[in-house]
């Protein structure tokens, strides 16, 4: 009878771990500890994610996610460092509303706010999808980042046009397809990119 209870207890523990197992190897990046990164990270990324504005972070396998809170001035400083990351694919995605700050294993959003989120991986999205489908091991070739910015918090939407570097592509998130202000900013940024690329 004792063995039966023991097995039941083990089964309960294993079931409680299923959500974390389903996401592979993953954990939170504690805010009170610096993130060490890896030898695959481009120079400057470790300093960027360890800035005082970081309010949450987590990793799942080779993918890292970092949330930050700050005003337009803090974001401008962040963008200047982001632009300088060497050998890095960069993209900015704009969203209306506010960020949902959570890890995949959180049952509900955390009691904190964020104005932007940085996603990083040593691979392209296509490489990650292909490896996931084929269950193959990946060898890092390209470093990919995506910077998502929410416009209903501390970030001033008109200021974004000024502070986003012209060399970084900008697009509207799926939730911003009908947002006229974000659409206008994206169109103006593309025009700025064209003008800056002219000899």
Secondary structure as UniProt FT lines:
FT   HELIX           2..22
FT   STRAND          26..28
FT   TURN            31..32
FT   TURN            39..40
FT   TURN            43..44
FT   HELIX           45..49
FT   TURN            52..53
FT   STRAND          54..60
FT   TURN            61..62
FT   STRAND          63..68
FT   HELIX           72..83
FT   TURN            86..87
FT   STRAND          88..89
FT   STRAND          92..95
FT   TURN            104..105
FT   STRAND          116..121
FT   HELIX           125..134
FT   STRAND          143..150
FT   HELIX           157..163
FT   TURN            166..167
FT   STRAND          170..172
FT   HELIX           174..176
FT   TURN            177..178
FT   HELIX           180..197
//
